[in-house]
Amino acid sequence: MLNLLLVVIGVLLLTSGGEALIRGSLAAAKRMKVSPLLSGLLIVGFGTSAPELVVSIDAAVNGRPDIAIGNVVGSNISNILLILGLCALITPLAVKPLVLRRDAVTVVAASILFLVLVGGSALARSDAAIFLLALMAYLIWAYRTERAGTVPSATLHIAEGEEVTALPKTMLWIVTAVLLGLVCLMVGSQVLLKGAVGIAESFGLSEAVIGLTLVAVGTSLPELSISVIAAFRRHADVAIGNILGSNIFNLLGILGVSALLQPLPVHERILQFDQWVMLATSLILLLFLFTGRKLSRVEGGLLLLGYGVYVGLSFTVFGG
């Protein structure tokens, strides 16, 4: 019970810290007249991955690579199956494929890059450098094409920033929000890791399983919040675009930084099972966007069912 309480407290701190950091950063960007395009692309698109970032870095530095990698891979799986499935149940997600095509292709490419780099059963610092270079290339490509108006996704990233309301007004509250967010993220990651490791030890589960499920879902709550709000407002492109941006940053940014600080051996079950599930879910979403079909409530229910099957297999067949 104590470990479960620690997990709940850690998730609450991470969620509130991520929200405070995003709101404070957006307010600061507005005061400094940063373009809405850049604010949406970086602050919202990647800011929702702040909990995953601090948890994976904390786990890597403290010698828990299974949680560091499992958190990223599990978050990417839950983002598509759990969060988009839930959003589609709220409202059918009809999207404009051209708006999201570039980012969807990048998610699949990043997933394939992960499979290639972990072929040796570990992520070395050289692999980390490749991830980070790929992230920089994506950011430069995204910003230049959108600023030049050669792709129609600029309006999407601007809309992402507009989904976040109730921003702090004065500089004092902006600084307070940013600092409070950072403190909550750092403390929350420590508390969540302590509880997650305790649960794994108590039930005889591997840390990889806990990282792929419990930790991954807990750190994905900011993405859940933004996407669900967008779904209720019938902003399907924003709901899906937020997930795509998060998945890109999870793989290229978070794993890049974590493996740069500490080389990460990859758990056998991730090599045998989870990395293939992550790639399959990315391909399913890419197919959906390229065909231009609506993600209906029935399809959303199937995504949620798929996540239930994944979690069930995680704690039974691949639980050791």
Backbone bond lengths (Angstrom), bond angles and torsions (degrees), N, CA, C in turn:
res aa  C-N    CA-C-N  psi(-1)  N-CA   C-N-CA  omega(-1)  CA-C   N-CA-C  phi
1 M - - - 1.466 - - 1.531 111.18 -
2 L 1.331 116.30 -38.50 1.460 119.49 179.57 1.520 110.90 -63.75
3 N 1.353 115.90 -43.48 1.470 119.39 179.03 1.524 111.63 -63.52
4 L 1.333 116.11 -40.17 1.462 119.71 178.43 1.527 110.31 -64.29
5 L 1.319 116.74 -40.43 1.467 121.07 177.91 1.524 110.56 -62.51
6 L 1.343 116.26 -40.68 1.464 120.01 177.83 1.521 111.01 -62.31
7 V 1.330 117.20 -40.16 1.469 120.93 178.30 1.528 110.47 -62.66
8 V 1.341 116.38 -45.94 1.465 120.62 -179.89 1.527 110.70 -61.34
9 I 1.336 116.68 -45.90 1.466 120.66 179.46 1.526 110.29 -63.08
10 G 1.341 116.41 -42.94 1.457 120.32 178.89 1.513 112.46 -60.88
11 V 1.340 116.95 -43.47 1.467 121.46 179.51 1.525 110.44 -63.87
12 L 1.332 116.77 -42.67 1.467 120.65 178.79 1.524 111.12 -61.98
13 L 1.332 116.77 -43.28 1.461 120.26 179.11 1.527 111.10 -65.25
14 L 1.335 116.89 -42.15 1.466 120.52 179.46 1.527 111.47 -64.77
15 T 1.327 116.04 -42.29 1.463 120.06 -178.96 1.520 111.53 -65.91
16 S 1.339 115.67 -48.90 1.466 119.17 -179.85 1.522 111.00 -66.57
17 G 1.338 117.05 -35.83 1.462 120.02 177.66 1.516 112.08 -65.87
18 G 1.338 116.21 -42.17 1.464 119.98 177.65 1.520 111.82 -63.15
19 E 1.334 116.21 -42.60 1.473 120.38 179.16 1.524 110.78 -62.93
20 A 1.340 117.18 -45.54 1.465 121.15 -178.85 1.523 110.71 -63.99
21 L 1.326 116.45 -40.58 1.462 120.08 -179.43 1.524 111.16 -65.25
22 I 1.329 117.43 -43.48 1.468 120.97 179.34 1.525 110.93 -63.17
23 R 1.327 116.22 -47.42 1.475 119.66 -178.56 1.526 111.44 -64.19
24 G 1.332 116.75 -44.10 1.457 119.74 179.07 1.516 112.05 -64.71
25 S 1.338 116.82 -40.97 1.468 120.79 -179.46 1.527 111.42 -67.81
26 L 1.342 117.14 -39.96 1.466 119.80 177.58 1.518 111.26 -64.39
27 A 1.341 116.37 -41.71 1.465 119.79 179.02 1.525 110.49 -64.11
28 A 1.337 117.07 -41.73 1.468 120.38 178.27 1.525 110.49 -64.50
29 A 1.313 117.47 -39.28 1.464 121.13 179.20 1.524 111.09 -63.15
30 K 1.328 116.65 -39.16 1.469 119.94 178.33 1.523 111.06 -65.42
31 R 1.336 116.74 -41.82 1.466 119.94 179.89 1.523 111.11 -65.66
32 M 1.333 116.97 -33.31 1.461 120.83 -179.96 1.528 112.06 -89.27
33 K 1.358 115.20 6.10 1.469 122.49 177.42 1.533 112.68 59.21
34 V 1.321 115.39 36.08 1.462 120.17 171.72 1.524 107.53 -69.65
35 S 1.317 117.40 140.67 1.460 120.44 -175.83 1.523 111.07 -61.53
36 P 1.337 118.18 142.13 1.464 121.51 176.72 1.525 112.43 -56.29
37 L 1.347 116.12 -32.13 1.459 120.19 178.36 1.529 110.88 -61.03
38 L 1.341 116.42 -50.70 1.456 120.72 -178.49 1.524 110.94 -66.91
39 S 1.330 117.32 -36.35 1.466 120.81 178.83 1.522 111.01 -62.85
40 G 1.323 116.14 -44.67 1.455 119.30 -179.58 1.514 112.34 -68.50
41 L 1.350 116.06 -40.57 1.462 120.98 -177.49 1.520 111.37 -66.33
42 L 1.336 117.24 -46.62 1.459 120.60 -173.72 1.527 113.14 -93.32
43 I 1.338 116.98 -53.72 1.461 119.70 -170.81 1.521 111.79 -70.21
44 V 1.333 116.71 -48.80 1.464 119.20 -178.70 1.527 110.62 -83.15
45 G 1.343 115.93 -48.65 1.459 119.10 -176.62 1.512 113.11 -58.38
46 F 1.342 116.90 -40.71 1.458 120.50 -178.56 1.531 112.25 -105.56
47 G 1.315 117.16 -22.15 1.466 119.82 -179.03 1.515 113.21 -63.40
48 T 1.334 116.97 -29.80 1.461 119.37 178.51 1.525 111.90 -67.77
49 S 1.343 117.28 -13.75 1.467 120.74 177.69 1.527 112.42 -92.17
50 A 1.336 117.93 7.07 1.464 120.20 -179.39 1.525 113.19 -57.72
51 P 1.350 119.91 -42.22 1.475 118.47 177.22 1.525 112.85 -60.38
52 E 1.342 117.37 -43.05 1.458 119.92 177.50 1.530 110.57 -60.57
53 L 1.333 116.11 -38.56 1.464 120.79 -177.96 1.522 111.33 -62.65
54 V 1.336 117.33 -52.84 1.465 119.26 -175.71 1.524 111.35 -68.71
55 V 1.335 117.52 -35.75 1.472 119.65 179.75 1.517 110.57 -67.63
56 S 1.331 118.13 -45.22 1.462 120.47 -178.61 1.531 111.46 -67.49
57 I 1.327 117.45 -39.76 1.470 119.77 177.11 1.520 110.27 -63.80
58 D 1.343 116.20 -45.21 1.466 121.30 179.21 1.532 110.23 -59.19
59 A 1.338 115.99 -45.51 1.465 120.11 -179.05 1.528 111.10 -65.31
60 A 1.334 116.92 -41.69 1.467 120.31 -179.51 1.516 111.40 -63.53
61 V 1.329 116.38 -46.54 1.460 120.80 -177.94 1.527 111.16 -64.86
62 N 1.334 116.93 -32.85 1.460 121.41 -177.78 1.529 113.14 -93.21
63 G 1.338 116.52 16.62 1.452 120.11 173.14 1.513 115.30 73.22
64 R 1.326 117.57 32.76 1.466 121.57 177.65 1.536 108.76 -122.73
65 P 1.337 116.71 69.64 1.465 120.72 -175.60 1.524 113.72 -64.31
66 D 1.347 117.45 -30.16 1.468 119.64 -179.30 1.522 111.12 -62.87
67 I 1.334 117.01 -38.33 1.464 120.14 177.30 1.524 110.37 -73.60
68 A 1.336 117.24 -39.47 1.469 120.90 -179.16 1.528 110.98 -59.40
69 I 1.331 116.88 -48.64 1.470 120.51 -179.07 1.520 111.09 -78.45
70 G 1.335 116.66 -41.79 1.466 120.29 -180.00 1.514 112.33 -59.48
71 N 1.328 116.90 -36.35 1.463 121.29 179.06 1.523 111.04 -60.91
72 V 1.334 116.86 -42.38 1.468 121.45 -178.75 1.523 111.10 -71.00
73 V 1.321 116.60 -51.72 1.463 120.51 -178.18 1.525 110.28 -62.81
74 G 1.335 116.76 -44.83 1.459 120.40 179.57 1.516 112.83 -64.84
75 S 1.331 117.07 -36.55 1.464 120.50 178.03 1.519 111.07 -64.66
76 N 1.340 117.31 -42.09 1.462 120.02 179.58 1.522 111.51 -64.59
77 I 1.321 116.87 -36.11 1.466 120.25 177.28 1.521 110.76 -69.26
78 S 1.325 116.95 -47.40 1.469 120.16 -177.84 1.525 111.72 -68.85
79 N 1.344 117.68 -30.46 1.464 119.89 177.93 1.524 111.43 -58.55
80 I 1.336 116.30 -42.73 1.466 120.12 -177.28 1.522 111.71 -82.57
81 L 1.330 116.88 -51.63 1.463 119.43 -174.56 1.523 112.66 -74.46
82 L 1.324 117.05 -46.13 1.469 120.95 -175.30 1.526 112.09 -82.37
83 I 1.333 116.80 -54.86 1.469 119.77 -172.64 1.522 111.64 -72.56
84 L 1.342 118.01 -48.50 1.466 118.68 178.79 1.524 111.01 -68.04
85 G 1.330 117.64 -32.55 1.459 120.01 174.79 1.511 111.51 -61.44
86 L 1.333 116.30 -43.87 1.460 120.81 178.49 1.524 111.49 -66.04
87 C 1.346 116.43 -42.02 1.470 120.32 179.41 1.530 111.00 -61.86
88 A 1.339 116.86 -39.24 1.468 120.40 -179.86 1.525 111.14 -68.19
89 L 1.330 117.78 -29.01 1.461 120.00 175.20 1.528 110.86 -70.07
90 I 1.340 116.11 -34.14 1.464 120.33 178.06 1.520 110.31 -67.11
91 T 1.334 115.95 -47.60 1.459 121.21 177.65 1.526 108.66 -155.37
92 P 1.324 119.46 136.30 1.466 120.62 176.42 1.528 110.36 -55.23
93 L 1.330 116.75 134.22 1.456 121.52 -173.67 1.530 110.36 -97.27
94 A 1.324 115.45 97.49 1.462 121.16 174.99 1.524 107.82 -96.28
95 V 1.332 116.60 120.78 1.456 120.09 -174.19 1.517 110.88 -121.93
96 K 1.344 114.39 162.40 1.462 121.54 173.19 1.532 107.09 -96.55
97 P 1.317 118.76 107.86 1.468 121.59 -171.82 1.519 114.40 -55.45
98 L 1.331 118.31 -37.89 1.453 120.40 -177.04 1.520 112.25 -61.93
99 V 1.336 116.44 -29.74 1.456 120.54 -177.75 1.525 110.96 -66.96
100 L 1.334 116.64 -33.40 1.459 121.12 -170.85 1.524 113.88 -112.41
101 R 1.318 116.93 -1.98 1.464 119.49 -170.76 1.522 112.22 -62.08
102 R 1.335 117.70 -44.52 1.464 120.39 -178.04 1.523 111.68 -58.81
103 D 1.335 116.73 -47.00 1.457 120.14 -177.76 1.521 111.66 -69.76
104 A 1.333 117.65 -34.35 1.460 120.24 178.41 1.526 110.61 -65.69
105 V 1.326 116.57 -41.26 1.467 120.45 177.05 1.525 109.90 -63.66
106 T 1.337 116.72 -39.46 1.465 120.60 -179.99 1.524 111.06 -64.66
107 V 1.331 117.85 -38.07 1.472 120.86 177.97 1.526 110.38 -61.45
108 V 1.328 116.82 -45.36 1.475 120.49 178.95 1.528 109.90 -64.53
109 A 1.341 117.40 -43.91 1.462 120.89 179.92 1.526 111.27 -62.08
110 A 1.347 116.51 -40.56 1.465 120.28 178.35 1.525 111.20 -65.84
111 S 1.339 116.88 -36.84 1.467 120.64 177.89 1.526 110.68 -65.49
112 I 1.329 116.73 -41.76 1.466 120.46 177.58 1.525 110.60 -66.14
113 L 1.339 116.50 -39.76 1.464 120.44 177.42 1.526 110.80 -60.20
114 F 1.335 116.74 -39.42 1.469 120.68 176.96 1.524 110.29 -59.97
115 L 1.349 116.62 -47.18 1.466 120.57 179.86 1.523 111.08 -59.11
116 V 1.327 116.92 -40.63 1.463 120.88 -178.50 1.524 111.01 -67.58
117 L 1.330 116.86 -45.43 1.463 120.66 -174.30 1.524 112.82 -72.87
118 V 1.329 118.18 -28.33 1.476 119.56 178.86 1.526 110.50 -90.69
119 G 1.326 117.50 12.16 1.459 120.36 178.49 1.518 112.60 -58.12
120 G 1.334 116.51 -28.28 1.459 120.59 177.64 1.502 113.27 -90.16
121 S 1.337 117.40 13.23 1.474 124.07 177.42 1.524 113.64 71.31
122 A 1.328 117.79 16.90 1.462 120.21 178.41 1.520 109.36 -160.61
123 L 1.325 115.31 155.97 1.459 121.30 173.77 1.519 107.78 -108.02
124 A 1.332 115.95 113.34 1.453 121.33 -179.77 1.523 110.14 -90.67
125 R 1.333 115.71 174.71 1.468 119.32 178.67 1.531 111.10 -64.68
126 S 1.325 117.00 -31.31 1.468 119.30 176.61 1.533 110.51 -65.61
127 D 1.335 116.89 -36.83 1.464 120.71 175.43 1.521 110.64 -64.98
128 A 1.335 115.93 -39.95 1.463 120.97 178.29 1.522 110.79 -59.55
129 A 1.324 116.05 -41.68 1.468 120.09 179.39 1.521 111.06 -62.85
130 I 1.339 116.63 -38.02 1.473 120.45 178.13 1.521 110.17 -64.58
131 F 1.341 117.28 -44.01 1.463 121.32 177.47 1.528 110.69 -57.61
132 L 1.321 116.89 -48.27 1.461 120.71 -175.26 1.522 111.52 -69.24
133 L 1.328 117.49 -37.08 1.465 120.11 175.43 1.526 111.04 -64.32
134 A 1.335 115.78 -39.16 1.465 119.92 177.63 1.526 110.86 -64.39
135 L 1.331 116.55 -38.36 1.466 120.24 178.20 1.529 110.64 -65.18
136 M 1.330 117.05 -44.42 1.460 120.01 178.73 1.528 110.94 -62.05
137 A 1.324 116.62 -40.76 1.463 120.42 178.69 1.521 110.74 -62.98
138 Y 1.340 116.84 -40.94 1.463 120.21 178.93 1.529 110.72 -64.15
139 L 1.326 117.39 -45.45 1.465 120.74 -177.95 1.531 111.29 -62.52
140 I 1.333 116.37 -43.30 1.469 119.82 178.67 1.522 110.15 -64.01
141 W 1.311 116.64 -44.44 1.472 122.09 178.70 1.520 110.88 -61.14
142 A 1.340 116.26 -46.95 1.465 120.24 -177.84 1.521 111.09 -63.29
143 Y 1.327 116.94 -47.52 1.460 119.27 -175.43 1.527 111.58 -68.20
144 R 1.322 117.43 -41.14 1.468 119.86 -178.26 1.518 111.77 -67.54
145 T 1.338 116.98 -43.50 1.460 119.15 -178.83 1.524 111.36 -68.04
146 E 1.331 117.01 -37.62 1.457 119.34 -179.35 1.517 111.73 -74.49
147 R 1.322 116.60 -37.55 1.467 119.27 178.32 1.521 110.90 -66.50
148 A 1.332 115.63 -34.49 1.462 119.89 -179.95 1.526 112.37 -80.43
149 G 1.340 115.72 -11.14 1.452 119.73 178.71 1.510 114.45 76.25
150 T 1.355 116.40 19.73 1.469 118.91 -179.27 1.526 112.65 -82.76
151 V 1.327 117.53 -13.18 1.465 120.94 174.17 1.525 107.43 -130.38
152 P 1.341 117.80 152.41 1.457 120.04 -174.92 1.520 114.91 -88.74
153 S 1.331 118.29 15.25 1.465 119.07 -175.33 1.528 113.26 -88.56
154 A 1.328 118.19 -2.69 1.457 119.53 178.80 1.530 110.87 -60.19
155 T 1.326 116.38 -41.12 1.464 119.20 179.53 1.519 111.60 -63.20
156 L 1.346 116.88 -29.79 1.460 120.23 178.42 1.513 110.70 -65.21
157 H 1.334 118.17 -48.59 1.457 120.64 -177.43 1.529 111.53 -68.64
158 I 1.330 116.73 -31.81 1.462 118.84 173.59 1.524 109.91 -65.45
159 A 1.334 116.86 -41.80 1.462 121.44 179.03 1.519 111.84 -65.07
160 E 1.337 118.05 -31.37 1.463 120.56 177.63 1.526 110.80 -60.31
161 G 1.316 115.99 -42.79 1.455 119.33 177.93 1.517 112.60 -65.12
162 E 1.335 116.56 -33.05 1.460 120.67 -178.52 1.526 112.59 -74.28
163 E 1.350 117.71 -16.41 1.458 119.95 177.87 1.523 111.53 -69.31
164 V 1.335 117.03 -26.22 1.461 121.24 -178.61 1.520 108.64 -90.09
165 T 1.315 116.78 116.75 1.468 121.94 -178.63 1.524 110.20 -114.58
166 A 1.327 116.26 -175.68 1.477 123.27 179.61 1.528 110.91 56.33
167 L 1.340 116.20 51.32 1.459 120.40 179.03 1.531 109.68 -79.25
168 P 1.339 118.10 148.54 1.468 120.08 175.94 1.534 110.53 -62.61
169 K 1.335 115.82 143.27 1.467 120.59 -172.25 1.523 113.39 -94.91
170 T 1.329 117.42 -42.78 1.461 119.85 -175.10 1.527 110.47 -95.76
171 M 1.349 115.75 161.12 1.457 119.92 -179.64 1.522 110.95 -63.22
172 L 1.326 117.73 -34.90 1.463 120.41 178.48 1.521 110.98 -60.81
173 W 1.329 116.76 -45.67 1.462 120.02 -179.69 1.517 111.51 -70.97
174 I 1.337 117.37 -31.35 1.470 120.31 177.43 1.526 110.27 -64.57
175 V 1.351 115.54 -49.14 1.468 119.91 179.22 1.524 110.51 -62.38
176 T 1.338 116.06 -41.79 1.470 120.52 179.53 1.524 110.89 -60.82
177 A 1.339 116.37 -43.80 1.469 120.38 -179.13 1.520 111.37 -62.81
178 V 1.345 116.50 -44.58 1.461 119.98 -179.06 1.529 111.34 -64.89
179 L 1.354 116.68 -47.60 1.463 120.34 -179.04 1.525 111.41 -65.35
180 L 1.339 116.09 -43.44 1.462 119.80 178.88 1.521 110.65 -62.66
181 G 1.328 116.23 -40.36 1.458 120.12 177.90 1.517 111.84 -60.76
182 L 1.332 116.44 -44.66 1.461 119.97 -179.65 1.521 112.07 -64.45
183 V 1.331 116.38 -42.08 1.470 120.64 178.94 1.523 110.58 -63.35
184 C 1.335 116.57 -45.65 1.475 120.19 179.56 1.524 111.16 -61.77
185 L 1.323 117.06 -38.80 1.462 120.52 178.94 1.527 111.34 -64.58
186 M 1.314 116.73 -44.41 1.461 120.23 -177.82 1.528 111.89 -68.50
187 V 1.326 115.98 -45.66 1.470 119.45 179.13 1.529 110.25 -67.96
188 G 1.335 116.44 -42.78 1.457 120.64 -179.49 1.514 112.70 -60.08
189 S 1.342 116.95 -38.35 1.466 119.30 179.95 1.519 111.13 -64.83
190 Q 1.333 116.76 -40.06 1.464 120.47 178.37 1.521 111.38 -64.38
191 V 1.327 116.47 -44.71 1.463 120.99 -178.29 1.528 110.64 -66.76
192 L 1.346 116.41 -44.22 1.466 120.18 -179.54 1.527 111.17 -62.70
193 L 1.322 117.65 -44.44 1.461 120.56 179.65 1.518 111.82 -62.08
194 K 1.315 116.64 -41.95 1.474 120.29 179.48 1.524 110.61 -61.38
195 G 1.322 116.73 -45.95 1.460 120.29 179.24 1.518 112.40 -67.34
196 A 1.344 117.32 -41.24 1.467 121.11 -178.28 1.523 111.34 -64.79
197 V 1.330 116.96 -44.15 1.466 120.68 178.66 1.528 109.92 -64.22
198 G 1.329 116.66 -39.29 1.460 120.51 178.40 1.525 112.17 -62.27
199 I 1.328 116.59 -41.67 1.474 120.58 178.11 1.524 110.62 -64.83
200 A 1.323 116.69 -42.84 1.471 120.06 178.98 1.520 111.08 -60.04
201 E 1.322 116.57 -43.53 1.460 120.10 -179.93 1.521 111.36 -68.32
202 S 1.323 117.80 -37.67 1.464 121.51 -176.89 1.524 111.84 -67.01
203 F 1.345 117.29 -38.37 1.462 120.83 -175.55 1.529 112.87 -102.00
204 G 1.309 117.15 5.87 1.461 119.94 178.45 1.516 113.80 68.09
205 L 1.328 116.48 27.85 1.469 121.08 178.36 1.520 109.82 -96.15
206 S 1.315 115.74 155.80 1.460 119.09 175.93 1.525 109.65 -75.59
207 E 1.329 115.59 154.23 1.463 119.50 177.17 1.520 110.82 -65.20
208 A 1.329 116.81 -26.52 1.460 120.21 177.88 1.523 110.68 -62.06
209 V 1.337 117.30 -43.06 1.462 121.45 179.90 1.519 110.70 -61.47
210 I 1.322 116.43 -46.30 1.470 120.76 -179.95 1.521 110.59 -64.50
211 G 1.332 116.67 -40.63 1.463 119.88 178.86 1.510 112.67 -64.88
212 L 1.344 116.21 -39.29 1.460 121.73 -177.48 1.521 113.40 -73.19
213 T 1.308 117.94 -22.42 1.469 121.06 -175.22 1.515 112.12 -117.00
214 L 1.317 117.21 -75.01 1.461 121.43 -173.24 1.525 111.98 -62.05
215 V 1.328 116.60 -51.76 1.467 120.45 -179.24 1.518 110.77 -66.80
216 A 1.329 116.74 -41.59 1.470 120.51 -177.70 1.523 112.07 -61.65
217 V 1.329 117.01 -45.17 1.460 120.14 179.42 1.520 110.45 -67.17
218 G 1.333 116.79 -41.08 1.462 120.02 -179.79 1.507 113.04 -61.05
219 T 1.334 117.00 -40.71 1.469 119.60 -179.09 1.522 112.70 -80.09
220 S 1.332 117.59 -10.47 1.477 121.03 -179.82 1.528 112.70 -91.04
221 L 1.317 118.37 3.15 1.464 119.97 -176.23 1.531 113.48 -62.44
222 P 1.354 120.84 -35.86 1.478 118.08 175.22 1.529 112.52 -60.22
223 E 1.341 117.50 -40.90 1.467 119.94 175.67 1.526 110.18 -62.01
224 L 1.318 115.87 -40.81 1.462 120.20 178.37 1.524 110.99 -60.24
225 S 1.319 116.59 -44.39 1.461 121.61 -178.62 1.527 111.46 -61.50
226 I 1.343 117.09 -51.60 1.462 120.92 -178.09 1.525 110.62 -62.81
227 S 1.332 117.34 -45.09 1.462 120.77 -175.66 1.526 112.10 -69.33
228 V 1.321 117.30 -39.19 1.467 120.13 179.01 1.527 110.54 -66.46
229 I 1.342 117.15 -42.25 1.462 120.65 176.67 1.528 109.82 -58.92
230 A 1.337 116.33 -44.68 1.465 120.52 179.26 1.528 110.86 -63.31
231 A 1.331 117.28 -38.43 1.465 120.58 179.13 1.525 111.07 -64.79
232 F 1.316 117.76 -43.66 1.457 120.48 177.85 1.526 111.71 -62.57
233 R 1.339 116.79 -30.34 1.466 121.42 178.56 1.528 112.15 -87.77
234 R 1.342 116.38 4.84 1.466 122.67 179.90 1.528 112.38 64.71
235 H 1.333 116.94 30.23 1.460 121.80 177.72 1.529 108.43 -101.56
236 A 1.322 116.12 75.30 1.469 121.04 -173.60 1.528 111.99 -63.26
237 D 1.339 117.49 -40.37 1.461 120.01 -178.85 1.527 111.61 -61.19
238 V 1.338 116.29 -38.63 1.463 120.31 179.47 1.521 110.36 -68.16
239 A 1.326 116.90 -41.99 1.466 120.97 -179.93 1.522 110.71 -58.33
240 I 1.332 117.00 -46.59 1.462 120.80 -178.48 1.531 110.79 -76.99
241 G 1.321 117.33 -39.01 1.464 120.63 179.64 1.514 112.30 -61.01
242 N 1.327 116.81 -37.16 1.460 121.12 177.72 1.524 110.85 -62.49
243 I 1.334 116.58 -41.03 1.462 121.06 179.09 1.529 110.78 -67.10
244 L 1.323 117.34 -42.22 1.466 120.77 179.33 1.530 110.95 -62.06
245 G 1.329 116.67 -46.45 1.466 120.07 179.55 1.514 111.95 -61.69
246 S 1.325 116.21 -40.59 1.463 120.83 178.92 1.523 111.15 -63.95
247 N 1.340 116.78 -44.38 1.460 120.01 -178.42 1.529 112.15 -65.13
248 I 1.331 116.19 -35.87 1.474 119.89 176.95 1.524 110.14 -63.52
249 F 1.319 116.34 -48.26 1.465 120.04 -177.71 1.525 111.45 -68.20
250 N 1.338 117.38 -35.58 1.466 120.11 178.35 1.524 111.30 -56.75
251 L 1.334 116.16 -49.80 1.460 120.24 -176.02 1.527 112.52 -74.79
252 L 1.323 116.29 -51.66 1.461 119.55 -173.18 1.530 112.63 -80.61
253 G 1.321 116.94 -41.12 1.459 120.20 -176.17 1.518 114.12 -85.59
254 I 1.327 116.48 -54.46 1.466 120.00 -174.17 1.530 111.33 -68.44
255 L 1.334 117.00 -48.58 1.463 118.55 177.77 1.524 110.77 -65.78
256 G 1.335 116.80 -34.18 1.453 119.80 177.84 1.516 112.19 -61.37
257 V 1.329 116.77 -49.27 1.466 120.89 -179.80 1.530 110.86 -66.87
258 S 1.342 116.86 -43.79 1.469 120.86 -177.34 1.523 111.59 -62.74
259 A 1.342 117.11 -46.80 1.459 120.17 -178.69 1.527 111.94 -72.28
260 L 1.329 116.85 -23.26 1.463 119.77 176.77 1.529 109.91 -70.49
261 L 1.329 116.18 -37.02 1.459 120.67 178.77 1.522 111.93 -74.79
262 Q 1.346 115.81 -37.02 1.456 120.66 -176.54 1.527 109.62 -153.96
263 P 1.342 118.90 115.41 1.469 120.15 176.90 1.525 111.17 -51.66
264 L 1.350 116.59 138.97 1.456 121.12 -170.60 1.524 111.65 -118.72
265 P 1.346 117.77 112.29 1.464 118.98 170.36 1.524 109.89 -69.00
266 V 1.328 117.24 145.50 1.465 121.74 -176.18 1.521 109.64 -103.15
267 H 1.336 116.00 129.40 1.459 121.80 -179.13 1.528 110.48 -61.87
268 E 1.334 116.14 145.43 1.459 121.49 -176.10 1.523 112.29 -59.46
269 R 1.334 118.13 -37.96 1.468 119.56 -177.37 1.524 111.65 -68.05
270 I 1.319 117.17 -30.57 1.465 119.71 176.53 1.519 109.81 -66.97
271 L 1.332 115.96 -39.69 1.459 120.47 178.35 1.525 111.57 -66.25
272 Q 1.322 116.84 -37.60 1.460 121.12 -175.02 1.526 113.31 -84.94
273 F 1.332 117.11 -28.49 1.470 119.51 -168.36 1.520 113.94 -131.27
274 D 1.324 117.82 -60.67 1.465 120.85 -166.39 1.522 113.75 -68.46
275 Q 1.328 118.14 -37.76 1.465 118.69 -179.72 1.528 111.20 -64.40
276 W 1.322 116.95 -31.18 1.461 120.67 178.45 1.527 111.18 -74.91
277 V 1.342 116.62 -35.33 1.467 120.02 174.69 1.527 109.61 -64.30
278 M 1.335 116.94 -42.72 1.465 121.06 178.86 1.522 111.07 -60.39
279 L 1.330 117.33 -44.73 1.465 120.65 179.40 1.527 110.53 -65.77
280 A 1.329 117.17 -41.38 1.464 120.68 -178.68 1.525 111.30 -63.44
281 T 1.325 117.53 -42.83 1.469 119.88 179.81 1.521 110.87 -66.29
282 S 1.339 117.38 -35.88 1.467 120.89 177.59 1.524 110.78 -65.52
283 L 1.321 116.83 -40.50 1.464 121.21 179.36 1.529 111.08 -67.85
284 I 1.341 116.34 -38.12 1.468 120.00 177.52 1.527 110.18 -61.03
285 L 1.335 116.70 -44.77 1.469 120.35 179.96 1.525 110.40 -66.38
286 L 1.330 117.52 -40.05 1.469 120.55 177.96 1.525 110.40 -61.93
287 L 1.318 117.34 -43.08 1.463 121.32 178.62 1.521 110.59 -61.43
288 F 1.315 116.28 -43.05 1.466 121.36 178.53 1.528 111.19 -60.05
289 L 1.325 117.62 -43.41 1.460 121.03 -178.10 1.524 111.97 -71.49
290 F 1.337 117.47 -36.31 1.458 119.81 -178.75 1.525 112.00 -73.27
291 T 1.334 116.95 -32.45 1.461 118.73 178.12 1.519 111.45 -78.07
292 G 1.347 116.96 -16.73 1.450 119.86 177.67 1.514 113.87 72.21
293 R 1.315 117.11 18.33 1.458 120.37 -179.02 1.515 111.26 -80.65
294 K 1.311 115.29 161.26 1.452 121.57 175.07 1.525 109.10 -83.35
295 L 1.332 115.95 135.50 1.458 120.22 173.16 1.526 106.98 -83.37
296 S 1.322 115.62 102.34 1.459 121.32 -172.90 1.525 111.19 -79.73
297 R 1.325 115.12 173.69 1.463 119.56 177.10 1.530 111.00 -64.67
298 V 1.320 116.51 -35.73 1.465 119.55 177.73 1.518 110.29 -63.79
299 E 1.342 116.50 -44.77 1.459 120.08 178.85 1.521 111.36 -66.26
300 G 1.339 115.80 -36.53 1.458 119.14 175.14 1.517 111.27 -61.92
301 G 1.331 115.79 -40.50 1.461 119.96 176.92 1.519 111.45 -63.19
302 L 1.330 117.23 -36.90 1.465 120.92 178.16 1.523 110.97 -67.29
303 L 1.338 116.89 -37.16 1.463 119.85 175.82 1.522 110.79 -62.17
304 L 1.334 115.59 -44.82 1.469 119.15 178.49 1.524 111.28 -63.93
305 L 1.311 116.15 -39.79 1.464 120.08 176.81 1.531 109.83 -62.17
306 G 1.323 116.27 -41.65 1.459 120.51 177.30 1.517 111.58 -60.08
307 Y 1.338 116.69 -38.73 1.468 118.77 178.53 1.529 110.64 -68.71
308 G 1.332 116.22 -37.05 1.457 119.20 176.99 1.521 111.41 -61.96
309 V 1.327 116.73 -41.44 1.472 121.07 177.50 1.527 109.98 -64.23
310 Y 1.320 116.33 -42.15 1.469 120.57 179.27 1.528 111.21 -60.41
311 V 1.329 116.20 -47.09 1.464 119.91 179.85 1.535 110.19 -64.94
312 G 1.320 117.24 -40.69 1.456 120.49 178.52 1.523 111.82 -59.57
313 L 1.332 116.40 -45.32 1.462 120.21 178.08 1.530 111.00 -66.41
314 S 1.332 116.60 -32.96 1.463 120.68 -179.06 1.524 111.55 -62.99
315 F 1.346 116.32 -36.59 1.467 119.03 -176.42 1.530 113.12 -95.07
316 T 1.336 117.50 -4.29 1.461 119.56 -179.50 1.515 110.81 -117.36
317 V 1.315 116.78 -79.54 1.466 120.90 -176.03 1.530 111.66 -62.12
318 F 1.368 116.74 -41.59 1.467 120.35 -176.36 1.521 111.74 -111.50
319 G 1.314 118.05 29.14 1.462 120.68 -173.84 1.509 116.22 -82.77
320 G 1.324 116.90 -16.41 1.461 119.55 -174.56 1.511 113.51 -76.02
